């Protein structure tokens, strides 16, 4: 079953329209879509390692463009579309804390946190809501998305053939290893991420006040 799914996905990743799908997924994920484009990017890079950097660049630019849509939603449409969107995505409780951190640290949060599993759409909508400078937001988003996508592209461009050969031979082992890495990444962010204790306490208190008021 896993092997058939892998072969089917690899075929789709090498499809002539795969780049358009990658751009579309990257765009909508940055503003409202819940599924990240990284799995598709990884499989496309795996299917055609020589085009890995091109694929990563497409994902980066499309994600930044989608982030601008998220920014616009937060800035102009938060009371109507923004609140409903956050509720659907399950990010309502995270929003006050994100706003607090963005006000405290600005672009640094987008550059660092945007490269983590924290939903990028939460940062884009929040940045628009607090009125962050659009130029600063775009610059920080470029850095963030480049870290997130270009590293994948460079690694697959350099080591794509050996990686593909390993996965083709040891698909089950590779899948288990990837799952462990994802879990380890979330745990590391939970224990090591964040700013100073004072800021953490301040933002946690702000989030608690909003939840109490609601």
N, C-alpha and C positions, 0 to 999 in steps of 0.2 A: 504493500500500500504506500509506504513512505517513498520507495523507489519510483513508483509510477507517478506520484505527485511531484517528485523532484524532476523527473524527465519532462512532464507536462509543463511545469513552471519554467524550466530552462528553455523549452521551445518558445514559450510566450515571450520570454525575456529577449530572445533573439529576433522577435517579430519586427518587420519593417516599421511598424507604428509604435514600437516600444518606447522610443524617445518622447513621443507626444504623451503617452501614458505616464511616463516618469515625470515630465514637466507638470502635467495636470495634477498628479498626486502630490507633488511637492508644493504646488501653489495652494491647493485647497487645505492641505494639512497645516499650513502656517496660519490659517485664519479660522477654519471651522471644522475640518474633517478629522475624525479621531484616529485614523490609522496612519502611521508614519511611512514615508516612502523608502526607508532604509532597506527593507527586505528586497524590494524590487530593484533598487540600485545595486545591491550586492549581487543579486542573481544576474543582472545585465552585465555587470563587470566580470562575473564568473563565466558567462557565456562568450563574451568578447573582451578579453583582458586588454587588447590593444586600444580599445575605445574607452577604457575605464575613466581616464581623466576627463574626456569629453562628457561622459555620462554624469560625472560628479559636478562638472561645471554647470550643466543643464539643471541639475537638482538644486544647486546653490542659488543660481539666478532666479529660478522659478519660485523657490522658497522665499527669497527676499521680496519678490513681487507680491507673493501671497501675504507676506507679513505686512506689507503696506495696506492691503485690504483689511487685515485684522486691525491695524492701527486706525484706519478710517472708521471701522465699526465702533471701536472704543471711543473715538473722538467725537463722532457725529451721531452715532446711533446706539449709544450704550443703553439708554433708558428703554429703548424699544427692542431692537434686535440683540444687543449685547447681553443683557441680563438673561434673556431666554436661551441664548446660545450657551452661555456659561452653565446654566441650569441643566441643559440637555447633555453637556459634556461632563457634568459632575464636578465643575470647577468653581462653583459659587463660593464655597467655604475657603478656597485657596486664594480668591481674588483680593480680599483686603490685605492679606499678608504680602502678596506679590506687589500690590500698589505701594505698600510701606517700604519694601526693599528697593523698588525702583526709584522712589523719591530719595532714599538714603544714599544709594550707590550709583544710580543712573545707568550709563552705558555698560559699566563693568558687569552688572547683573546679566544683561543680555548677552554679552560676549562670553561669560563663563557659564552661566546657567543655561543659556540657549544651546550649549553643546552637550548638555546632559539629558537624561530621560525626562526632565521636567517639560511639560508640553509647551512648545514654542508659541502656540496660539494664545496661551495664557499671558505670555509676556507681550505679544504684539497688541492684543486687545487692551491690556493694562497700560501699556506705554501710550496708546492713543488717549485713553481715559484721563491720565494724569497730565497730558499735554507735553510730553517729552519733545524736544526739538526733533523735527522730522529728519534733518540731515544727520544728527547724532544717531538717531534710531537706525537709519539706513546703513551708516557706517558700522555700527555695532552689529547689526544683523548680518552684514557681509562677513565680518570676522567670525561670528558665531556659526553661521551656516557653512562657511569654508572649513572650519575646524570639523564640523560634523560630517560633511560629505567629501571634501577633498582628500582627507586622510584615507578614506575608503578607496577613492579612485587611485591614489598614488600607490597604495599597498597592492591593489589588484593589478595595476599596470606593471609593477616590478615583480610580483610573485604570483600572478594570476594562474599561470600554467601549472606550477607545482601545487597550488591550493586546489585547483580543479581536479588534478590527478588524485590528490589525497581524498577529496570528498567523494569522487566517483568510486573509490575503492572502499572507503570507510564511512559511508553516509550516516549510519546510525551513531557511530562514535562522534562524528563531527557535529551532529545535531545535539547530542547530549552535552558536548563541550560548549557549544554556543549558548545553550540554555543556562548552563552554570555560570558562564561569563556575564550574561545579562543579570542574573540574580546577584552575583558578586558586585556588579556595577551599581545596582540600586542600593545595596547594603553600604557600599563605600560612600555613596553620596549622602545617605541618611546619617552616617556616623561622622563623616569628615566635612560635609558641605556646610554652607551658611556663613554668615559674617561673624561679628563680635557677639559675645554673650549679651551685651547691653542692647544691641540692635535686635538680636533674636527675641529678647524679652519684650522689647518695645513693639515689635511687629506682631508678636503673638498676642499681646494685650489688645492691640488695635483690632485684630481679627476677632478676638473674643467679644469685644464691645459690639462689633457689627452683628455677630451671631446672636448676642443677647437682645439687641434692639429688634432683630428680625423676629 
